[in-house]
Amino acid sequence: MACEPSDRACTEVARSKDLEVRCEQTCEGGPQLVYCPPDTGRADSQVVWILLAVAILLAVGGSALFYFVLRKKGP
């Protein structure tokens, strides 16, 4: 559901349906607020956190491996 920011009647209808503002988009008629059901589109954020954790583990593991390889070859 899209509403103009100044349209109080539309925003009240959206809120009465338990919708939340998901984003603001600019259309030919001007900016509009897009209302969606709660938790819509948030499932992807879990994947992002998992990928971030894997990347950090790889970075720490690679750094530790590099440190131990250099330590054994030391002078």
PDB file of N, CA, C, O and CB in Angstrom:
ATOM      1  N   MET A   1       0.851  -1.162   0.000  1.00  0.00           N
ATOM      2  CA  MET A   1       0.000   0.000   0.000  1.00  0.00           C
ATOM      3  C   MET A   1       0.898   1.226   0.000  1.00  0.00           C
ATOM      4  O   MET A   1       1.802   1.329   0.829  1.00  0.00           O
ATOM      5  CB  MET A   1      -0.969  -0.003   1.217  1.00  0.00           C
ATOM      6  N   ALA A   2       0.668   2.140  -0.902  1.00  0.00           N
ATOM      7  CA  ALA A   2       1.482   3.347  -1.011  1.00  0.00           C
ATOM      8  C   ALA A   2       0.638   4.565  -0.674  1.00  0.00           C
ATOM      9  O   ALA A   2      -0.499   4.693  -1.127  1.00  0.00           O
ATOM     10  CB  ALA A   2       2.086   3.480  -2.428  1.00  0.00           C
ATOM     11  N   CYS A   3       1.206   5.455   0.124  1.00  0.00           N
ATOM     12  CA  CYS A   3       0.510   6.679   0.530  1.00  0.00           C
ATOM     13  C   CYS A   3       1.438   7.869   0.346  1.00  0.00           C
ATOM     14  O   CYS A   3       2.658   7.742   0.443  1.00  0.00           O
ATOM     15  CB  CYS A   3       0.026   6.586   2.005  1.00  0.00           C
ATOM     16  N   GLU A   4       0.851   9.012   0.082  1.00  0.00           N
ATOM     17  CA  GLU A   4       1.640  10.233   0.087  1.00  0.00           C
ATOM     18  C   GLU A   4       1.932  10.591   1.541  1.00  0.00           C
ATOM     19  O   GLU A   4       1.095  10.353   2.412  1.00  0.00           O
ATOM     20  CB  GLU A   4       0.897  11.400  -0.653  1.00  0.00           C
ATOM     21  N   PRO A   5       3.107  11.159   1.817  1.00  0.00           N
ATOM     22  CA  PRO A   5       3.447  11.475   3.208  1.00  0.00           C
ATOM     23  C   PRO A   5       2.445  12.419   3.883  1.00  0.00           C
ATOM     24  O   PRO A   5       2.259  12.349   5.098  1.00  0.00           O
ATOM     25  CB  PRO A   5       4.822  12.090   3.262  1.00  0.00           C
ATOM     26  N   SER A   6       1.803  13.294   3.116  1.00  0.00           N
ATOM     27  CA  SER A   6       0.872  14.260   3.703  1.00  0.00           C
ATOM     28  C   SER A   6      -0.569  13.743   3.777  1.00  0.00           C
ATOM     29  O   SER A   6      -1.438  14.440   4.299  1.00  0.00           O
ATOM     30  CB  SER A   6       0.904  15.541   2.905  1.00  0.00           C
ATOM     31  N   ASP A   7      -0.838  12.547   3.270  1.00  0.00           N
ATOM     32  CA  ASP A   7      -2.197  11.998   3.254  1.00  0.00           C
ATOM     33  C   ASP A   7      -2.464  11.254   4.563  1.00  0.00           C
ATOM     34  O   ASP A   7      -2.139  10.074   4.693  1.00  0.00           O
ATOM     35  CB  ASP A   7      -2.398  11.050   2.033  1.00  0.00           C
ATOM     36  N   ARG A   8      -3.057  11.956   5.529  1.00  0.00           N
ATOM     37  CA  ARG A   8      -3.293  11.386   6.860  1.00  0.00           C
ATOM     38  C   ARG A   8      -4.302  10.237   6.808  1.00  0.00           C
ATOM     39  O   ARG A   8      -4.148   9.249   7.526  1.00  0.00           O
ATOM     40  CB  ARG A   8      -3.791  12.474   7.820  1.00  0.00           C
ATOM     41  N   ALA A   9      -5.317  10.353   5.979  1.00  0.00           N
ATOM     42  CA  ALA A   9      -6.343   9.307   5.912  1.00  0.00           C
ATOM     43  C   ALA A   9      -5.743   7.995   5.429  1.00  0.00           C
ATOM     44  O   ALA A   9      -6.055   6.934   5.969  1.00  0.00           O
ATOM     45  CB  ALA A   9      -7.494   9.734   4.984  1.00  0.00           C
ATOM     46  N   CYS A  10      -4.889   8.058   4.424  1.00  0.00           N
ATOM     47  CA  CYS A  10      -4.258   6.848   3.887  1.00  0.00           C
ATOM     48  C   CYS A  10      -3.328   6.217   4.920  1.00  0.00           C
ATOM     49  O   CYS A  10      -3.329   4.998   5.095  1.00  0.00           O
ATOM     50  CB  CYS A  10      -3.476   7.173   2.600  1.00  0.00           C
ATOM     51  N   THR A  11      -2.528   7.047   5.609  1.00  0.00           N
ATOM     52  CA  THR A  11      -1.605   6.499   6.605  1.00  0.00           C
ATOM     53  C   THR A  11      -2.360   5.887   7.776  1.00  0.00           C
ATOM     54  O   THR A  11      -1.927   4.873   8.323  1.00  0.00           O
ATOM     55  CB  THR A  11      -0.653   7.586   7.107  1.00  0.00           C
ATOM     56  N   GLU A  12      -3.483   6.486   8.172  1.00  0.00           N
ATOM     57  CA  GLU A  12      -4.280   5.921   9.261  1.00  0.00           C
ATOM     58  C   GLU A  12      -4.880   4.576   8.863  1.00  0.00           C
ATOM     59  O   GLU A  12      -4.933   3.658   9.681  1.00  0.00           O
ATOM     60  CB  GLU A  12      -5.394   6.893   9.668  1.00  0.00           C
ATOM     61  N   VAL A  13      -5.334   4.448   7.612  1.00  0.00           N
ATOM     62  CA  VAL A  13      -5.862   3.168   7.131  1.00  0.00           C
ATOM     63  C   VAL A  13      -4.761   2.119   7.140  1.00  0.00           C
ATOM     64  O   VAL A  13      -4.989   0.979   7.543  1.00  0.00           O
ATOM     65  CB  VAL A  13      -6.457   3.313   5.710  1.00  0.00           C
ATOM     66  N   ALA A  14      -3.565   2.501   6.696  1.00  0.00           N
ATOM     67  CA  ALA A  14      -2.441   1.564   6.674  1.00  0.00           C
ATOM     68  C   ALA A  14      -2.083   1.110   8.091  1.00  0.00           C
ATOM     69  O   ALA A  14      -1.819  -0.069   8.324  1.00  0.00           O
ATOM     70  CB  ALA A  14      -1.217   2.209   5.997  1.00  0.00           C
ATOM     71  N   ARG A  15      -2.078   2.044   9.021  1.00  0.00           N
ATOM     72  CA  ARG A  15      -1.748   1.694  10.413  1.00  0.00           C
ATOM     73  C   ARG A  15      -2.839   0.853  11.057  1.00  0.00           C
ATOM     74  O   ARG A  15      -2.553  -0.013  11.883  1.00  0.00           O
ATOM     75  CB  ARG A  15      -1.521   2.957  11.239  1.00  0.00           C
ATOM     76  N   SER A  16      -4.081   1.104  10.683  1.00  0.00           N
ATOM     77  CA  SER A  16      -5.171   0.307  11.248  1.00  0.00           C
ATOM     78  C   SER A  16      -5.117  -1.136  10.753  1.00  0.00           C
ATOM     79  O   SER A  16      -5.651  -2.038  11.399  1.00  0.00           O
ATOM     80  CB  SER A  16      -6.524   0.932  10.894  1.00  0.00           C
ATOM     81  N   LYS A  17      -4.469  -1.353   9.605  1.00  0.00           N
ATOM     82  CA  LYS A  17      -4.286  -2.708   9.067  1.00  0.00           C
ATOM     83  C   LYS A  17      -2.993  -3.334   9.572  1.00  0.00           C
ATOM     84  O   LYS A  17      -2.583  -4.386   9.084  1.00  0.00           O
ATOM     85  CB  LYS A  17      -4.285  -2.679   7.534  1.00  0.00           C
ATOM     86  N   ASP A  18      -2.337  -2.687  10.562  1.00  0.00           N
ATOM     87  CA  ASP A  18      -1.058  -3.147  11.141  1.00  0.00           C
ATOM     88  C   ASP A  18       0.052  -3.231  10.108  1.00  0.00           C
ATOM     89  O   ASP A  18       0.866  -4.154  10.144  1.00  0.00           O
ATOM     90  CB  ASP A  18      -1.237  -4.507  11.794  1.00  0.00           C
ATOM     91  N   LEU A  19       0.092  -2.283   9.196  1.00  0.00           N
ATOM     92  CA  LEU A  19       1.171  -2.217   8.208  1.00  0.00           C
ATOM     93  C   LEU A  19       2.239  -1.266   8.711  1.00  0.00           C
ATOM     94  O   LEU A  19       1.957  -0.343   9.475  1.00  0.00           O
ATOM     95  CB  LEU A  19       0.638  -1.761   6.818  1.00  0.00           C
ATOM     96  N   GLU A  20       3.477  -1.502   8.273  1.00  0.00           N
ATOM     97  CA  GLU A  20       4.607  -0.659   8.661  1.00  0.00           C
ATOM     98  C   GLU A  20       5.206  -0.020   7.423  1.00  0.00           C
ATOM     99  O   GLU A  20       5.103  -0.563   6.323  1.00  0.00           O
ATOM    100  CB  GLU A  20       5.678  -1.477   9.424  1.00  0.00           C
ATOM    101  N   VAL A  21       5.834   1.137   7.603  1.00  0.00           N
ATOM    102  CA  VAL A  21       6.512   1.787   6.493  1.00  0.00           C
ATOM    103  C   VAL A  21       7.747   0.964   6.154  1.00  0.00           C
ATOM    104  O   VAL A  21       8.613   0.747   7.000  1.00  0.00           O
ATOM    105  CB  VAL A  21       6.891   3.266   6.838  1.00  0.00           C
ATOM    106  N   ARG A  22       7.815   0.518   4.930  1.00  0.00           N
ATOM    107  CA  ARG A  22       8.964  -0.287   4.509  1.00  0.00           C
ATOM    108  C   ARG A  22       9.998   0.594   3.833  1.00  0.00           C
ATOM    109  O   ARG A  22      11.194   0.441   4.084  1.00  0.00           O
ATOM    110  CB  ARG A  22       8.524  -1.419   3.560  1.00  0.00           C
ATOM    111  N   CYS A  23       9.561   1.515   2.979  1.00  0.00           N
ATOM    112  CA  CYS A  23      10.516   2.390   2.312  1.00  0.00           C
ATOM    113  C   CYS A  23       9.784   3.613   1.786  1.00  0.00           C
ATOM    114  O   CYS A  23       8.557   3.693   1.844  1.00  0.00           O
ATOM    115  CB  CYS A  23      11.245   1.648   1.164  1.00  0.00           C
ATOM    116  N   GLU A  24      10.541   4.548   1.281  1.00  0.00           N
ATOM    117  CA  GLU A  24       9.982   5.720   0.634  1.00  0.00           C
ATOM    118  C   GLU A  24      10.454   5.693  -0.807  1.00  0.00           C
ATOM    119  O   GLU A  24      11.642   5.512  -1.072  1.00  0.00           O
ATOM    120  CB  GLU A  24      10.404   7.047   1.359  1.00  0.00           C
ATOM    121  N   GLN A  25       9.533   5.873  -1.736  1.00  0.00           N
ATOM    122  CA  GLN A  25       9.923   5.864  -3.132  1.00  0.00           C
ATOM    123  C   GLN A  25       9.443   7.138  -3.800  1.00  0.00           C
ATOM    124  O   GLN A  25       8.448   7.733  -3.385  1.00  0.00           O
ATOM    125  CB  GLN A  25       9.364   4.626  -3.851  1.00  0.00           C
ATOM    126  N   THR A  26      10.146   7.547  -4.824  1.00  0.00           N
ATOM    127  CA  THR A  26       9.766   8.731  -5.561  1.00  0.00           C
ATOM    128  C   THR A  26       9.074   8.300  -6.843  1.00  0.00           C
ATOM    129  O   THR A  26       9.632   7.543  -7.637  1.00  0.00           O
ATOM    130  CB  THR A  26      10.994   9.624  -5.861  1.00  0.00           C
ATOM    131  N   CYS A  27       7.872   8.779  -7.034  1.00  0.00           N
ATOM    132  CA  CYS A  27       7.077   8.456  -8.215  1.00  0.00           C
ATOM    133  C   CYS A  27       6.825   9.739  -8.997  1.00  0.00           C
ATOM    134  O   CYS A  27       7.267  10.817  -8.600  1.00  0.00           O
ATOM    135  CB  CYS A  27       5.731   7.767  -7.821  1.00  0.00           C
ATOM    136  N   GLU A  28       6.113   9.613 -10.104  1.00  0.00           N
ATOM    137  CA  GLU A  28       5.800  10.795 -10.913  1.00  0.00           C
ATOM    138  C   GLU A  28       5.003  11.819 -10.113  1.00  0.00           C
ATOM    139  O   GLU A  28       5.176  13.024 -10.293  1.00  0.00           O
ATOM    140  CB  GLU A  28       5.020  10.391 -12.167  1.00  0.00           C
ATOM    141  N   GLY A  29       4.142  11.346  -9.243  1.00  0.00           N
ATOM    142  CA  GLY A  29       3.321  12.245  -8.436  1.00  0.00           C
ATOM    143  C   GLY A  29       4.034  12.784  -7.211  1.00  0.00           C
ATOM    144  O   GLY A  29       3.443  13.564  -6.464  1.00  0.00           O
ATOM    145  N   GLY A  30       5.267  12.402  -6.977  1.00  0.00           N
ATOM    146  CA  GLY A  30       6.030  12.845  -5.814  1.00  0.00           C
ATOM    147  C   GLY A  30       6.379  11.668  -4.918  1.00  0.00           C
ATOM    148  O   GLY A  30       6.112  10.519  -5.272  1.00  0.00           O
ATOM    149  N   PRO A  31       6.975  11.940  -3.758  1.00  0.00           N
ATOM    150  CA  PRO A  31       7.375  10.849  -2.861  1.00  0.00           C
ATOM    151  C   PRO A  31       6.158  10.150  -2.269  1.00  0.00           C
ATOM    152  O   PRO A  31       5.132  10.775  -2.001  1.00  0.00           O
ATOM    153  CB  PRO A  31       8.271  11.380  -1.736  1.00  0.00           C
ATOM    154  N   GLN A  32       6.295   8.838  -2.069  1.00  0.00           N
ATOM    155  CA  GLN A  32       5.234   8.057  -1.454  1.00  0.00           C
ATOM    156  C   GLN A  32       5.845   7.101  -0.447  1.00  0.00           C
ATOM    157  O   GLN A  32       6.947   6.588  -0.645  1.00  0.00           O
ATOM    158  CB  GLN A  32       4.415   7.289  -2.519  1.00  0.00           C
ATOM    159  N   LEU A  33       5.114   6.866   0.640  1.00  0.00           N
ATOM    160  CA  LEU A  33       5.528   5.896   1.649  1.00  0.00           C
ATOM    161  C   LEU A  33       4.889   4.564   1.305  1.00  0.00           C
ATOM    162  O   LEU A  33       3.689   4.492   1.037  1.00  0.00           O
ATOM    163  CB  LEU A  33       5.131   6.358   3.090  1.00  0.00           C
ATOM    164  N   VAL A  34       5.697   3.505   1.313  1.00  0.00           N
ATOM    165  CA  VAL A  34       5.199   2.176   0.985  1.00  0.00           C
ATOM    166  C   VAL A  34       4.994   1.412   2.281  1.00  0.00           C
ATOM    167  O   VAL A  34       5.934   1.222   3.052  1.00  0.00           O
ATOM    168  CB  VAL A  34       6.177   1.420   0.034  1.00  0.00           C
ATOM    169  N   TYR A  35       3.772   0.978   2.519  1.00  0.00           N
ATOM    170  CA  TYR A  35       3.416   0.228   3.722  1.00  0.00           C
ATOM    171  C   TYR A  35       3.307  -1.250   3.378  1.00  0.00           C
ATOM    172  O   TYR A  35       2.703  -1.617   2.370  1.00  0.00           O
ATOM    173  CB  TYR A  35       2.087   0.748   4.333  1.00  0.00           C
ATOM    174  N   CYS A  36       3.892  -2.096   4.216  1.00  0.00           N
ATOM    175  CA  CYS A  36       3.874  -3.538   4.019  1.00  0.00           C
ATOM    176  C   CYS A  36       3.577  -4.216   5.359  1.00  0.00           C
ATOM    177  O   CYS A  36       3.687  -3.586   6.412  1.00  0.00           O
ATOM    178  CB  CYS A  36       5.228  -4.038   3.426  1.00  0.00           C
ATOM    179  N   PRO A  37       3.200  -5.500   5.322  1.00  0.00           N
ATOM    180  CA  PRO A  37       3.001  -6.229   6.579  1.00  0.00           C
ATOM    181  C   PRO A  37       4.308  -6.314   7.365  1.00  0.00           C
ATOM    182  O   PRO A  37       5.386  -6.275   6.773  1.00  0.00           O
ATOM    183  CB  PRO A  37       2.454  -7.646   6.304  1.00  0.00           C
ATOM    184  N   PRO A  38       4.222  -6.428   8.696  1.00  0.00           N
ATOM    185  CA  PRO A  38       5.434  -6.548   9.512  1.00  0.00           C
ATOM    186  C   PRO A  38       6.263  -7.768   9.110  1.00  0.00           C
ATOM    187  O   PRO A  38       5.723  -8.783   8.672  1.00  0.00           O
ATOM    188  CB  PRO A  38       5.067  -6.634  10.997  1.00  0.00           C
ATOM    189  N   ASP A  39       7.572  -7.650   9.265  1.00  0.00           N
ATOM    190  CA  ASP A  39       8.537  -8.717   8.982  1.00  0.00           C
ATOM    191  C   ASP A  39       8.602  -9.096   7.514  1.00  0.00           C
ATOM    192  O   ASP A  39       9.093 -10.178   7.190  1.00  0.00           O
ATOM    193  CB  ASP A  39       8.201  -9.933   9.788  1.00  0.00           C
ATOM    194  N   THR A  40       8.132  -8.260   6.629  1.00  0.00           N
ATOM    195  CA  THR A  40       8.235  -8.536   5.199  1.00  0.00           C
ATOM    196  C   THR A  40       9.631  -8.151   4.730  1.00  0.00           C
ATOM    197  O   THR A  40      10.078  -7.025   4.949  1.00  0.00           O
ATOM    198  CB  THR A  40       7.144  -7.766   4.393  1.00  0.00           C
ATOM    199  N   GLY A  41      10.307  -9.079   4.092  1.00  0.00           N
ATOM    200  CA  GLY A  41      11.619  -8.786   3.542  1.00  0.00           C
ATOM    201  C   GLY A  41      12.748  -8.813   4.539  1.00  0.00           C
ATOM    202  O   GLY A  41      13.870  -8.431   4.205  1.00  0.00           O
ATOM    203  N   ARG A  42      12.493  -9.246   5.733  1.00  0.00           N
ATOM    204  CA  ARG A  42      13.560  -9.265   6.738  1.00  0.00           C
ATOM    205  C   ARG A  42      14.235 -10.618   6.848  1.00  0.00           C
ATOM    206  O   ARG A  42      15.190 -10.764   7.611  1.00  0.00           O
ATOM    207  CB  ARG A  42      13.010  -8.871   8.084  1.00  0.00           C
ATOM    208  N   ALA A  43      13.764 -11.615   6.106  1.00  0.00           N
ATOM    209  CA  ALA A  43      14.375 -12.941   6.173  1.00  0.00           C
ATOM    210  C   ALA A  43      15.785 -12.919   5.600  1.00  0.00           C
ATOM    211  O   ALA A  43      16.636 -13.706   6.014  1.00  0.00           O
ATOM    212  CB  ALA A  43      13.518 -13.965   5.424  1.00  0.00           C
ATOM    213  N   ASP A  44      16.036 -12.025   4.656  1.00  0.00           N
ATOM    214  CA  ASP A  44      17.351 -11.948   4.045  1.00  0.00           C
ATOM    215  C   ASP A  44      18.412 -11.473   5.036  1.00  0.00           C
ATOM    216  O   ASP A  44      19.588 -11.805   4.885  1.00  0.00           O
ATOM    217  CB  ASP A  44      17.310 -11.024   2.845  1.00  0.00           C
ATOM    218  N   SER A  45      18.018 -10.711   6.031  1.00  0.00           N
ATOM    219  CA  SER A  45      19.001 -10.188   6.973  1.00  0.00           C
ATOM    220  C   SER A  45      19.665 -11.309   7.759  1.00  0.00           C
ATOM    221  O   SER A  45      20.824 -11.177   8.154  1.00  0.00           O
ATOM    222  CB  SER A  45      18.345  -9.199   7.927  1.00  0.00           C
ATOM    223  N   GLN A  46      18.955 -12.410   7.994  1.00  0.00           N
ATOM    224  CA  GLN A  46      19.545 -13.542   8.697  1.00  0.00           C
ATOM    225  C   GLN A  46      20.676 -14.151   7.863  1.00  0.00           C
ATOM    226  O   GLN A  46      21.719 -14.516   8.404  1.00  0.00           O
ATOM    227  CB  GLN A  46      18.469 -14.605   9.009  1.00  0.00           C
ATOM    228  N   VAL A  47      20.472 -14.256   6.572  1.00  0.00           N
ATOM    229  CA  VAL A  47      21.498 -14.788   5.674  1.00  0.00           C
ATOM    230  C   VAL A  47      22.719 -13.883   5.681  1.00  0.00           C
ATOM    231  O   VAL A  47      23.852 -14.365   5.664  1.00  0.00           O
ATOM    232  CB  VAL A  47      20.950 -14.935   4.241  1.00  0.00           C
ATOM    233  N   VAL A  48      22.498 -12.583   5.705  1.00  0.00           N
ATOM    234  CA  VAL A  48      23.608 -11.635   5.718  1.00  0.00           C
ATOM    235  C   VAL A  48      24.436 -11.804   6.985  1.00  0.00           C
ATOM    236  O   VAL A  48      25.665 -11.765   6.918  1.00  0.00           O
ATOM    237  CB  VAL A  48      23.091 -10.192   5.606  1.00  0.00           C
ATOM    238  N   TRP A  49      23.802 -11.989   8.131  1.00  0.00           N
ATOM    239  CA  TRP A  49      24.544 -12.186   9.378  1.00  0.00           C
ATOM    240  C   TRP A  49      25.343 -13.483   9.357  1.00  0.00           C
ATOM    241  O   TRP A  49      26.462 -13.531   9.866  1.00  0.00           O
ATOM    242  CB  TRP A  49      23.589 -12.185  10.567  1.00  0.00           C
ATOM    243  N   ILE A  50      24.778 -14.529   8.773  1.00  0.00           N
ATOM    244  CA  ILE A  50      25.495 -15.806   8.667  1.00  0.00           C
ATOM    245  C   ILE A  50      26.704 -15.645   7.761  1.00  0.00           C
ATOM    246  O   ILE A  50      27.791 -16.119   8.088  1.00  0.00           O
ATOM    247  CB  ILE A  50      24.563 -16.922   8.130  1.00  0.00           C
ATOM    248  N   LEU A  51      26.527 -14.982   6.627  1.00  0.00           N
ATOM    249  CA  LEU A  51      27.653 -14.761   5.713  1.00  0.00           C
ATOM    250  C   LEU A  51      28.727 -13.893   6.361  1.00  0.00           C
ATOM    251  O   LEU A  51      29.919 -14.126   6.157  1.00  0.00           O
ATOM    252  CB  LEU A  51      27.166 -14.106   4.412  1.00  0.00           C
ATOM    253  N   LEU A  52      28.321 -12.905   7.131  1.00  0.00           N
ATOM    254  CA  LEU A  52      29.291 -12.059   7.830  1.00  0.00           C
ATOM    255  C   LEU A  52      30.083 -12.873   8.847  1.00  0.00           C
ATOM    256  O   LEU A  52      31.298 -12.707   8.959  1.00  0.00           O
ATOM    257  CB  LEU A  52      28.583 -10.886   8.527  1.00  0.00           C
ATOM    258  N   ALA A  53      29.414 -13.745   9.583  1.00  0.00           N
ATOM    259  CA  ALA A  53      30.099 -14.587  10.566  1.00  0.00           C
ATOM    260  C   ALA A  53      31.085 -15.526   9.877  1.00  0.00           C
ATOM    261  O   ALA A  53      32.198 -15.720  10.367  1.00  0.00           O
ATOM    262  CB  ALA A  53      29.079 -15.397  11.388  1.00  0.00           C
ATOM    263  N   VAL A  54      30.692 -16.109   8.751  1.00  0.00           N
ATOM    264  CA  VAL A  54      31.595 -16.999   8.010  1.00  0.00           C
ATOM    265  C   VAL A  54      32.803 -16.218   7.512  1.00  0.00           C
ATOM    266  O   VAL A  54      33.930 -16.707   7.593  1.00  0.00           O
ATOM    267  CB  VAL A  54      30.860 -17.666   6.821  1.00  0.00           C
ATOM    268  N   ALA A  55      32.584 -15.023   7.003  1.00  0.00           N
ATOM    269  CA  ALA A  55      33.700 -14.204   6.510  1.00  0.00           C
ATOM    270  C   ALA A  55      34.669 -13.855   7.639  1.00  0.00           C
ATOM    271  O   ALA A  55      35.884 -13.884   7.445  1.00  0.00           O
ATOM    272  CB  ALA A  55      33.171 -12.915   5.854  1.00  0.00           C
ATOM    273  N   ILE A  56      34.139 -13.527   8.809  1.00  0.00           N
ATOM    274  CA  ILE A  56      35.014 -13.198   9.949  1.00  0.00           C
ATOM    275  C   ILE A  56      35.800 -14.426  10.390  1.00  0.00           C
ATOM    276  O   ILE A  56      36.991 -14.330  10.686  1.00  0.00           O
ATOM    277  CB  ILE A  56      34.187 -12.645  11.135  1.00  0.00           C
ATOM    278  N   LEU A  57      35.133 -15.585  10.434  1.00  0.00           N
ATOM    279  CA  LEU A  57      35.840 -16.813  10.809  1.00  0.00           C
ATOM    280  C   LEU A  57      36.952 -17.135   9.810  1.00  0.00           C
ATOM    281  O   LEU A  57      38.047 -17.531  10.207  1.00  0.00           O
ATOM    282  CB  LEU A  57      34.855 -17.990  10.899  1.00  0.00           C
ATOM    283  N   LEU A  58      36.676 -16.966   8.531  1.00  0.00           N
ATOM    284  CA  LEU A  58      37.711 -17.212   7.525  1.00  0.00           C
ATOM    285  C   LEU A  58      38.874 -16.232   7.677  1.00  0.00           C
ATOM    286  O   LEU A  58      40.034 -16.621   7.536  1.00  0.00           O
ATOM    287  CB  LEU A  58      37.119 -17.108   6.115  1.00  0.00           C
ATOM    288  N   ALA A  59      38.575 -14.983   7.958  1.00  0.00           N
ATOM    289  CA  ALA A  59      39.631 -13.990   8.126  1.00  0.00           C
ATOM    290  C   ALA A  59      40.492 -14.300   9.350  1.00  0.00           C
ATOM    291  O   ALA A  59      41.719 -14.230   9.278  1.00  0.00           O
ATOM    292  CB  ALA A  59      39.026 -12.590   8.250  1.00  0.00           C
ATOM    293  N   VAL A  60      39.862 -14.639  10.461  1.00  0.00           N
ATOM    294  CA  VAL A  60      40.608 -14.961  11.675  1.00  0.00           C
ATOM    295  C   VAL A  60      41.414 -16.242  11.475  1.00  0.00           C
ATOM    296  O   VAL A  60      42.583 -16.312  11.854  1.00  0.00           O
ATOM    297  CB  VAL A  60      39.653 -15.109  12.878  1.00  0.00           C
ATOM    298  N   GLY A  61      40.783 -17.252  10.878  1.00  0.00           N
ATOM    299  CA  GLY A  61      41.482 -18.516  10.633  1.00  0.00           C
ATOM    300  C   GLY A  61      42.654 -18.345   9.678  1.00  0.00           C
ATOM    301  O   GLY A  61      43.729 -18.902   9.903  1.00  0.00           O
ATOM    302  N   GLY A  62      42.453 -17.583   8.622  1.00  0.00           N
ATOM    303  CA  GLY A  62      43.542 -17.330   7.674  1.00  0.00           C
ATOM    304  C   GLY A  62      44.680 -16.549   8.299  1.00  0.00           C
ATOM    305  O   GLY A  62      45.850 -16.826   8.038  1.00  0.00           O
ATOM    306  N   SER A  63      44.334 -15.569   9.126  1.00  0.00           N
ATOM    307  CA  SER A  63      45.373 -14.785   9.808  1.00  0.00           C
ATOM    308  C   SER A  63      46.165 -15.652  10.781  1.00  0.00           C
ATOM    309  O   SER A  63      47.388 -15.537  10.863  1.00  0.00           O
ATOM    310  CB  SER A  63      44.745 -13.595  10.555  1.00  0.00           C
ATOM    311  N   ALA A  64      45.477 -16.513  11.514  1.00  0.00           N
ATOM    312  CA  ALA A  64      46.167 -17.394  12.462  1.00  0.00           C
ATOM    313  C   ALA A  64      47.082 -18.368  11.729  1.00  0.00           C
ATOM    314  O   ALA A  64      48.214 -18.596  12.154  1.00  0.00           O
ATOM    315  CB  ALA A  64      45.151 -18.168  13.318  1.00  0.00           C
ATOM    316  N   LEU A  65      46.602 -18.941  10.636  1.00  0.00           N
ATOM    317  CA  LEU A  65      47.415 -19.855   9.844  1.00  0.00           C
ATOM    318  C   LEU A  65      48.642 -19.139   9.290  1.00  0.00           C
ATOM    319  O   LEU A  65      49.747 -19.680   9.332  1.00  0.00           O
ATOM    320  CB  LEU A  65      46.589 -20.457   8.700  1.00  0.00           C
ATOM    321  N   PHE A  66      48.456 -17.937   8.775  1.00  0.00           N
ATOM    322  CA  PHE A  66      49.562 -17.150   8.240  1.00  0.00           C
ATOM    323  C   PHE A  66      50.576 -16.845   9.335  1.00  0.00           C
ATOM    324  O   PHE A  66      51.781 -16.917   9.094  1.00  0.00           O
ATOM    325  CB  PHE A  66      49.044 -15.846   7.611  1.00  0.00           C
ATOM    326  N   TYR A  67      50.108 -16.506  10.538  1.00  0.00           N
ATOM    327  CA  TYR A  67      50.986 -16.204  11.658  1.00  0.00           C
ATOM    328  C   TYR A  67      51.824 -17.426  12.039  1.00  0.00           C
ATOM    329  O   TYR A  67      53.030 -17.304  12.256  1.00  0.00           O
ATOM    330  CB  TYR A  67      50.167 -15.724  12.861  1.00  0.00           C
ATOM    331  N   PHE A  68      51.199 -18.594  12.120  1.00  0.00           N
ATOM    332  CA  PHE A  68      51.930 -19.795  12.518  1.00  0.00           C
ATOM    333  C   PHE A  68      52.904 -20.246  11.444  1.00  0.00           C
ATOM    334  O   PHE A  68      53.969 -20.766  11.775  1.00  0.00           O
ATOM    335  CB  PHE A  68      50.962 -20.918  12.835  1.00  0.00           C
ATOM    336  N   VAL A  69      52.583 -20.069  10.184  1.00  0.00           N
ATOM    337  CA  VAL A  69      53.505 -20.432   9.101  1.00  0.00           C
ATOM    338  C   VAL A  69      54.723 -19.530   9.152  1.00  0.00           C
ATOM    339  O   VAL A  69      55.849 -20.012   9.027  1.00  0.00           O
ATOM    340  CB  VAL A  69      52.811 -20.330   7.716  1.00  0.00           C
ATOM    341  N   LEU A  70      54.527 -18.241   9.331  1.00  0.00           N
ATOM    342  CA  LEU A  70      55.664 -17.305   9.411  1.00  0.00           C
ATOM    343  C   LEU A  70      56.485 -17.540  10.680  1.00  0.00           C
ATOM    344  O   LEU A  70      57.704 -17.365  10.664  1.00  0.00           O
ATOM    345  CB  LEU A  70      55.162 -15.844   9.374  1.00  0.00           C
ATOM    346  N   ARG A  71      55.848 -17.925  11.757  1.00  0.00           N
ATOM    347  CA  ARG A  71      56.554 -18.149  13.015  1.00  0.00           C
ATOM    348  C   ARG A  71      57.489 -19.352  12.909  1.00  0.00           C
ATOM    349  O   ARG A  71      58.596 -19.325  13.448  1.00  0.00           O
ATOM    350  CB  ARG A  71      55.554 -18.356  14.160  1.00  0.00           C
ATOM    351  N   LYS A  72      57.056 -20.400  12.221  1.00  0.00           N
ATOM    352  CA  LYS A  72      57.911 -21.572  12.059  1.00  0.00           C
ATOM    353  C   LYS A  72      59.084 -21.322  11.130  1.00  0.00           C
ATOM    354  O   LYS A  72      60.142 -21.928  11.303  1.00  0.00           O
ATOM    355  CB  LYS A  72      57.104 -22.724  11.543  1.00  0.00           C
ATOM    356  N   LYS A  73      58.926 -20.446  10.150  1.00  0.00           N
ATOM    357  CA  LYS A  73      59.997 -20.153   9.194  1.00  0.00           C
ATOM    358  C   LYS A  73      60.903 -19.043   9.664  1.00  0.00           C
ATOM    359  O   LYS A  73      61.805 -18.635   8.932  1.00  0.00           O
ATOM    360  CB  LYS A  73      59.417 -19.788   7.860  1.00  0.00           C
ATOM    361  N   GLY A  74      60.695 -18.555  10.835  1.00  0.00           N
ATOM    362  CA  GLY A  74      61.468 -17.425  11.359  1.00  0.00           C
ATOM    363  C   GLY A  74      62.969 -17.709  11.435  1.00  0.00           C
ATOM    364  O   GLY A  74      63.398 -18.853  11.290  1.00  0.00           O
ATOM    365  N   PRO A  75      63.756 -16.666  11.663  1.00  0.00           N
ATOM    366  CA  PRO A  75      65.230 -16.804  11.709  1.00  0.00           C
ATOM    367  C   PRO A  75      65.769 -17.594  12.842  1.00  0.00           C
ATOM    368  O   PRO A  75      66.984 -17.759  12.957  1.00  0.00           O
ATOM    369  CB  PRO A  75      65.845 -15.497  11.758  1.00  0.00           C
TER     370      PRO A  75
END
